[in-house]
Amino acid sequence: MKPTVFIQANDRQLLGAKISAHSYKRSSRRPDSFDVKIMRVQDFPRLMQPGQSILRGGHVRPWDPDDLQSFTPLRFAPPSLMNFEGRALVTDPDCFGVGDVADLLERDMRGKAIMAVARPGHNKQADYIATSVMLLDNAKLQHWNFDNDLADLFGHRFDYVDWIELKREDRSTVGFLEPHWNDFDRLTKDTGILHTTKRRTQPWKTGLPVDYTLRKRGPFDFLRRWANRHYVSHPDPKQEALVYSVLADLVDEGSVTREELKSEMAANHVRHDSLQLVERYRGWSLGDALA
C-alpha cells in the first residue's frame, strides 16, 4: 500500500482541497511514490446527522454539519481507511505542498505513532500540538477506530478538544516535525507545507462575506463583527500567487473546469475574480519569486 496524503474537506472547502491535492504532486520529485485522497465529510453519514451535540471545552454544544470546519474529525480517519497499514499524512484543505512530501512520508519516525509540529503558547498552552498536519504510522494507531470514536464523540464520552489536541494519546508515542512542515502563514524557500491559518486572509476568499463564526469578545462585539464582515487581501502576494498558479494547472488539465470554477464563485466559495487570477498566475514559479 502506497503512503497516502489525506486532505479533509467539505463542499465549502472542496476546491481548496483540490488545489491542495495537486500542490503535493506538483512539488514532488517522485509524485508516483504516494497517493493523494480527499476525504469529504459528506461521505461520512454520522458527521452529517442533524440534531447531534458534542462536549467541547467542558460545555455541550450543537454539532453543525454545515460548519466551515465540520471536516476536522476526519483528521483521525486515515488509519481505519488504510486498514491500519502503511503511512498516512493528513492535512487541512488550506495546506499546500511546497517541499517534497515524498521525503516526509519516508522519513524515520523513530518508533513514534504520530508526528506533528509543536506550537507552544498557542491557545495559551505550553504543550500545544498542531494536528492540522500529522504524519501517522497506521499500524501503531489501531486504537483509532473512527466509527467508535464518532459514537463516543456524539455520546459525550470524551471532549472534542482533548481529541483534537491529542490529549487522549500517550505522549511518549508522539514525535515532532520540523516547523517548516506546517508553516503557519509563512512562505520561504525552506517551507515544506504552507498552512494559511489566518482565515480572514485566505487568498482565494478575498472580498467575500465571512462565512465562519466569530467568537464573542465583549460588550462591543457587534462593532468587531461589522468591521470584520468580509475577507481581506493576504499580506503576502506570493501566497496568493502560489494558490492560483496551482489552480491554473488544474484548469489547464481539465481537473477543474471553468464552469465548475464559475459555480464555486457564484456560491461564494472562491473569490469572484478567480478566472482573472488563473490567467495572471499561469506558469508562476515560486523559485523565481524567492530568488
Secondary structure, 3 states (H helix, E strand, C coil): CCCEEEEEECHHHHHHHHHHHHHHHHCCCCHHHCEEEEEEHHHCHHHHCCCCEEEECCEEEECCCCCCCCCHHHHHCHHHHCCCCCEEEEECCCEEECCCHHHHHCCCCCCCCEEEEECCCHHHCCCCEEEEEEEEEHHHCCCCCHHHHHHHHHCCCCCHHHHHCCCCCCHHHEEECCHHHHEECCCCCCCCEEECCCHHHCCCCCCCECCCCCCCCCCCHHHHHHHCCECCCCCCHHHHHHHHHHHHHHHHHCCCCHHHHHHHHHCCCCCCCHHHHHHHHCCCCHHHHHC
